[in-house]
Amino acid sequence: MVRCGSVASLLSLPLLTEAFQGLPVPVSVLRKQVKSPSGLSVQETDEVAATYPAYTISTPIDHFHNDSIYEPHSDGYYDMRYWFDAQYYEEGGPVIVLAAGETSGANRLPFLQKGIVAQLASATKGIGVILEHRYYGESWPVPDLSTPNLRFLTTDQALADTAYFAQNVKFEGLEDYDLSPNNTAYIAYGGSYAGAFVAILRKLYPDIYYGAISSSGVTEAIYDYWQYFEAARIFGPPACIEATQKVTNVVDNILIGHNGSDYVTELKKAFGLGGVKSNPDFANALTGGISGLQSYNWDPTQSSDEFFVYCDIVGNDTVYYPDTESLRPTVEKLISVGGWENETSTLTNHFLNYIGYVRDTRVASCDGDQEECFSTSDPDFYAQTAITQTWKSWPYQYCTQWGYLATGSGVPAGQLPLISRTIDIPYNAAICAQAFNITTPSDVEAINKYGGFNLSYPRLAFIDGEWDPWRAATPHALEVPERPDTIDEPFRLIAKAVHHWDENGLFPNETTADLPPTAVKEVQQYEAVFVQEWLKEWNAKSAKGGLP
């Protein structure tokens, strides 16, 4: 596994540390989201917002008055936020709509400024748009986030919003142009959750959205998503992966096999986490390095090298942190109790390095009580319903429909997991019960009925990353048969790429010989080519009166 050089810390990544992560989030982190709901720093938000003023469109709260799950129904409207850039527009050009997904739409503005939206708009002489998802950013259909008021937060309602937008939007300064879907091609783009979102959009509203690009689109909703760590296991540095698996197995053999014993206390203290009461919370606190792969990006300003930093340390045969040497007798005992006494001589240094890494990162990040820092349980906090509790939106979506509970317990019995088996469904789903009183599994069929792994449609592209932890939920999953890659239905896997790598872009004066990487440049050029071909079809059909 080769990386693109030293980059920023995992904890300083506003665009990447967003909602779509697999593991439970400590309440201390959720509290910070209440205080700062936007993922961008104040400086970044001001700089981009100065270029792109926000607009709103009055949108129905409830599109489905015949569906009982939305009772009591609403006849009201709410202001859905959007931004647009018409600098490239020429009459007859398309509207490129980026679905913002599970975050504030303001966080997606860099893609309008210099990313994939700007690139496609420039290539097609079109209008670029960022469209905010209901219940995120400032697009709130309800006055508070009580569970009854979350009933309108479904993918189907948000998809209907996106169709309504295309049918009703009037772009300021372009009122004299007919930009309705009957006269203008609408092309949707989305990454991650939003990638699956636009794939379903294309299938449900083909007469409104003429094409769509699903980047890292998780079209298969999976309740127990133990596969999240498969990309790290398969593509990660072998020495790091082997050491992580073995140390994790020692941890599990003590937490599970010796639960309640003094060995558990000794284990937690060795890692510097003696103040964490819950065994799963303790195990979750150990995952910061191995779970960092998703945050690796080719753009150094938006990337974290933490996965590789972790692997360089834990995979090292020699002791990286000299101050951990005093723990050698304790670690040797723990390895023996944990069932790996035959490898004590080779495993001890890796175990010490794992301890040193956790102490240097997770433990050092906690300035106060460790329960406050690392606990994922707080019924009083979860019970809050103020509109400022913006963290509630994505958990509600995965608790009700999408799933993706990343577990160690779900890993097949014959395979050593990279995270503890104490990180199981009950632990992951505790937030569902405490925050929403949901005690049943997510209704993944509400999503998978649209095709799941096999979702396809004319002029629907799937672009994925070879190393993406979410690849196992996309049509590029390793166990899913390969599809042909055609202009009508593009199907492209970016080598050595992670999560929606095609979405980022650089200004011309920011590019170098190595940035963007060749694989990214090639797929972005390909996207421009096939969208231009789609538009040729649109224009030909339009000339013959065959649209929509």
Sequence and secondary structure as in RCSB ss.txt:
>XXXX:A:sequence
MVRCGSVASLLSLPLLTEAFQGLPVPVSVLRKQVKSPSGLSVQETDEVAATYPAYTISTPIDHFHNDSIYEPHSD
GYYDMRYWFDAQYYEEGGPVIVLAAGETSGANRLPFLQKGIVAQLASATKGIGVILEHRYYGESWPVPDLSTPNL
RFLTTDQALADTAYFAQNVKFEGLEDYDLSPNNTAYIAYGGSYAGAFVAILRKLYPDIYYGAISSSGVTEAIYDY
WQYFEAARIFGPPACIEATQKVTNVVDNILIGHNGSDYVTELKKAFGLGGVKSNPDFANALTGGISGLQSYNWDP
TQSSDEFFVYCDIVGNDTVYYPDTESLRPTVEKLISVGGWENETSTLTNHFLNYIGYVRDTRVASCDGDQEECFS
TSDPDFYAQTAITQTWKSWPYQYCTQWGYLATGSGVPAGQLPLISRTIDIPYNAAICAQAFNITTPSDVEAINKY
GGFNLSYPRLAFIDGEWDPWRAATPHALEVPERPDTIDEPFRLIAKAVHHWDENGLFPNETTADLPPTAVKEVQQ
YEAVFVQEWLKEWNAKSAKGGLP
>XXXX:A:secstr
       B GGG TTTSSS  SS   HHHHHHHHH  SSS HHHHHHHHHHS  EEEEEES S TT GGG S   
 EEEEEEEEE TT  TT  EEEEE  SS GGGGHHHHHTSHHHHHHHHHT EEEEE  TTBTTB SSSS  GGGG
TT SHHHHHHHHHHHHHH   TT TTS  STTTS EEEEEETHHHHHHHHHHHH TTT  EEEEES   S EEE 
GGGGHHHHHHS HHHHHHHHHHHHHHHHHHTTTTTSHHHHHHHHHTT TT   HHHHHHHTTTTGGGGGG  SSG
GG B HHHHHHHHHT SS S GGGGGGHHHHHHHHHHTT GGGHHHHHHHHHHHHHHHIIIIITT  S HHHHH 
   HHHHT   TT GGGHHHHHIIIIIEEE  STTS TTS  SS TTS HHHHHHHHHHHH   S   THHHHTT
 GGG   TTEEEEEETT TTGGGSTT TTS      SSS EEEETT  SSGGG    GGG  SSSS HHHHHHHH
HHHHHHHHHHHHHHHHHHTT   
